[in-house]
Amino acid sequence: MPTLGGEQSLNRYLTEIKKFPVLTAEQEYMLAKRYAEHQDPEAAAQLVTSHLRLVAKIAMGYRGYGLPVSELISEGNIGLMQGVKKFEPERGFRLATYAMWWIKASMQEFILRSWSLVKMGTTAAQKKLFFNLRRMKKNLDAYEDGDLHPDDVRTIATTLGVPEVEVVNMNRRMMMGGDASLNVSMREDGEGQWLDILQDDRPLQDHTVAEAQETQVRHDMLVEAMDSLNDREKHILTQRRLVDDPQTLEELSQEYNVSRERVRQIEVRAFEKLQKSIQRLAGDRRLLPAA
């Protein structure tokens, strides 16, 4: 493979990779079969070198992130090699179609690593936002230097399926050009720093976990306590108190062919039995040794 020493040698590299012939579908299939069945390194080399121009073309599309094109190409070449290694020619697709996803994934991971020492794209939706925000701003003619217009924020958030606050935060981060000092002034008059808006008002993770565990415990006790009721009590209590759209006493009285007062009595008795059962279960759990 031709070497890529940096931006100064980029033009020479782009010239060299044009010398490798483009494979026909039949040639590509036979080489891929040779590599898949015999791990032939020469076949793999031909598959890789014939697609170096594809890597370079994709890399040019990521120039807007302020990273050297030569480094993007190097990362993309790694993705291409992974694509060749995983390629299954029997599926009927061309290698370029399959390898393109490996190439893009490799470049995108490199961009995310380079933009921040702390991962800024922890979910697929956030990564999608990071790599589509510039394009969507261009389509919306949203070229202003400050925050996006609320209508533009709403459009981008809806299209990409992310919360509006993530669009605002990502746009601010990208305007700063990657990592920057938190003590930099937010406005030209020197007032306010990015550090002032750093605080996260969301609940602490340990509180969130403890709350989820407590909710699960309560749910489990309710399910277990419901077993202390007979079928009629369980159904009436559920329909009266445990559903979003509860039934009326009249509806249940017609269903069971009893008076509304009788339905009310069954409901009250069932609720009292349920409370006693839950209290007993809670007491039993407190007596259990700690795990």
N, C-alpha and C positions, 0 to 999 in steps of 0.2 A: 504494500500500500504506500502511496506517496505520503511523505511526512508533512506535518503542518506545524511550523515552528512559532507562529504568532501572526499578528496583523500584517507585518511587513512582508511575510511570505505568502499571504493569502492569495494574491493575484496569481502567483506562480502555481500554487496548489490548484486553483480553479481551472487553470489552463491544462495542468497535467491530468486531472480527472476526466477531461473531455476526450482523452485518448482511449479510454476504455469503451469497448463496443457495447451497444444496447442489445440485450439478448432477446431472441424471439421467444414466443411462448413455449415452443417445443424444446429449445435449448435450455431454458430456465427449468422446465419440468425435469429433464434428464439430469441436470446438475443437482437439483434439489433431491431427486431420488438417490443419486450416488452418495450425497452427503448423509441423508437420512438412514440409508441401509448400510453404508460402509464407513461413515465418518471420514470421508475423503477430504482432507484439508484443501487440496487444489480446487475441488468443486466449490467449497465454501468461499474460497478467496475470489473465484470468478463471480459468484453471486453477490458478494459484498462490493467489489470494485465496480461492477456494472450499475450499482445503485448509489454510488457516492454523490452523483449529481443531484439525486433526489434529496439527500441529506442537506446539501448546500442550499438548495432551493427553499426547503423548510426553514433552515436557519435564518435566511434573509427575512422571513416573516416575523421573526422575534427580535429584530434589531432595535425596536422601540423601548426595550427594557434596559438599555444602557450597558450591555455586556458585550465583550469582544466577539465578533462573528466567528473568529477562529476557535474560541472556546466552545461556542454553541455547536459548531460543526464537530468538534472532538467528542462532545457528549452525545450528539446525534449518531455518530459513527458507532459508539458503544451500543446504543439502542438498536441500530441496524444489525449489528452482529448478533444481538439477542433475538431479533426477529428472524434472522436466517436460521439460528439454532432451533427455534420453535416452529418453523414453517412446516406445514403439512401439504405437500403438493396435490395429494389426492382429493382435497376438498374443492378443487376447481378454481381457486382464486389465484391471481397473480401475486408475486412476492411484494411488489410495490404497494399494493392495496393493504396487505397484512403488515408489512414492516413499517408503514407510515405511522401506525399507532405506537409502536415501540420507539420510533425516533422522536415523535412529539412528546411522549411520556418522559423520555430521558432528558430532553431539553427543558421541559417544564419543571422537573424536579431540580435540575441544576439552577434554573432561574430563581426558584423559591429559596433554595439554599443560599444563593448569592445575595438575595435581597434582604435577608434578615438572619441574624444569629438565632432568633426565636422564630419558630415556624409560624408563618402567617396564614397558611392554608392547611388546616387540620382536617377538613372534610372535603368531599368531592364537590359540594356546592360552593365552598369558598374558593377552591382552585378554579372552578368554572367562572366565578365572578372575577377573580384576578386576571385571567387570560381573556376575558371577553369585555371587560369594562371599557377599555380604550376604543374598541370597535363600536360598541353601542353608543358611547359619547359622540363619536364621529357621526354616526347615523342620525343622532338627535341634534346635531349641530351644537352640542354642549361644550364649548371651548373655553368657558370662563375659568379663571384661575382659582376662584373661591369654591364654596360648596355648590353642589348641583341644585338646580331648581327642584322643589318638592315634586312637581309633576314628572320630571325626568327620573328622579329617584324611584318614584312609584312604578314607572314603566319598566325600568331596569330590574327592579326587585321582582316584579310580577313575571317578566320574561324568563329570568334565570332561577326563579323559585327560591329566593333568599329573603331574609328580613330586610326592611328598608334601612335599619340602623347599620347593617353590615355593608350596604352599598355606600353609605355616607362615610363610614370609617375607612373602608378600602380606598375610596377616592382621595381622602385626606392623606392616607399613607402613601399612595402612589404619587401624589403631587409633591411630597417631600423627597421623592427620589430614593426610596429605600431607607436604610438605617440612618438616623440623624440624632443629634443631641436633643434630649427632652427639654433642655433649657433654652432652646431657640424660641425667639418671640413669634407669636402667632400672627401679629399684625405689624404693619409698617411703623406704627407709632411706638413700638416697643412694649406695648401693654400686653400682658398675658403670655404664658408659656404653655407649651404642649404638656408639660408636667402637671399643669393645673387641671387638665381634663382626663388624667390618666386613671383616676380612681374608678374601680369597677364596683357598681352598686348592686350587682347580683349577689345572692346568698353565697356564703362560703361553701366549698365543696363538702366539707364534713357535715355541715348542717343539712345540705341537700340529701346526702346519703342517709343520715340518721332519720330524716323525715320520710324518705322512701321506705326505709326498713320498718318504721313505726306504722306506716300506712299498710304495708304488707301484713304485719302482725295482726292488725285490727281486722283486715279482710279475712285472714285465715281463721281468726276466732269467730267471726260472724258466720262464715260458712259452716264451721264445726258446730256452732250453737244452733244453727237452723235445723240440724238433725234431731234436736230435742222436740221439734214440733211434728204433729201429724200432717198429712198431705193437705187437708183442708186449711189448717192454721197457717201452714207455710205459704199456700197460695194466696190466701186473703191478706196476710201481712205483707207479702211481696207486692201485691197489686195495690195496696193502700199506702205503703210507705217507702218502698224500695225501687220504684220505677219512676221515670221522668214524667210520665203521663198517668197518674194514678186513677184507678176506677172509682166510681161513686158507690155509696152504700146501696143505692137503688139497683145499679147494674149487677153487683155481686149478689144481692138478695134474689134477683130474678134467676141468676145462674145457679144458685143453690136451692132455690124454691123455699126460702125462709124469709122472715121479716128483716127489715133494715136494722132494727134494734138487735136482733140476734147476730147479725153480721158484725155490728159494732162491738158486742160483747166478746165474740170470738177474736176480733182484732185486738182488743184490750188484753184479753187473757194470753194471747199468743205473744204480745209484746212483753208482758210481765215475765213469761217463761223464758223468753229470749234474753232479757236483761239478767235474770238470775243465772242462766247458763253461761253468759259472757263473764259475769263476775266470778263464777266458780273457775272458769278457764284461766282468767287473769290471775287469780290466787294461786292456781296450780303452777303457772309459769313462773311466778315469783319464788316459788319453793324449789324450782329446778336449779341445780348447780350451774355456775357460769361455765360457758364453753371454753 
